[in-house]
Amino acid sequence: MPQTVSSRIGSLDFGFEHSPTKIIANRNCQEIKLAGLDVGPFEEGNEYEPYYWVALELEKSGIAHFREDENLNAAKLNKLQWSERVQAVGQISKLPEGFYPRLRRYLSGLRSDAAKTPEKMLESEKARQLTRDIVNSRLRKIVSIASAPAQTEQALMNLTGEERFLYEQLYALISQWRTQIVEHEEVEE
């Protein structure tokens, strides 16, 4: 049975939640025992690499914070948008690891902040516009390469998991469409 967009993105998001991410301990903390998982001990200032979902809980409890390069922000989105705009149509730049799951969490956090603090509304809207520009630029490129003959693995290596799924779906659909058009023309001749 074909996988839906929602289930595929959910699956990739689950993988992201269970992938290692870098954090820095805010304070000393003894080992924490969870059901089937032990984390820590943590020493203030040291870097650790727990699963993302564990890191999130450690951040919420004040034990640690994400390393700055692990988070998205407006400056990074600006840089990515610029990079996408200067690339040729058939060229797709490499996005940071876990880009789309991080992007969804970043935008969700901004929406939440904007609901509490009206000054954050402008920052949230700017981030959403940058996101639309990045996504639309990448979509045009994916449609373009999906319309071309089969691509080599080298040509597809900069696609994220979400984009690879979209490319495969589009390529299959376009190929079927082409086949039907060509076969239809031959029948009517």
Order of alpha helices (4+ residues) and beta strands (2+ residues): alpha-beta-beta-beta-beta-alpha-beta-alpha-alpha-alpha-alpha-alpha
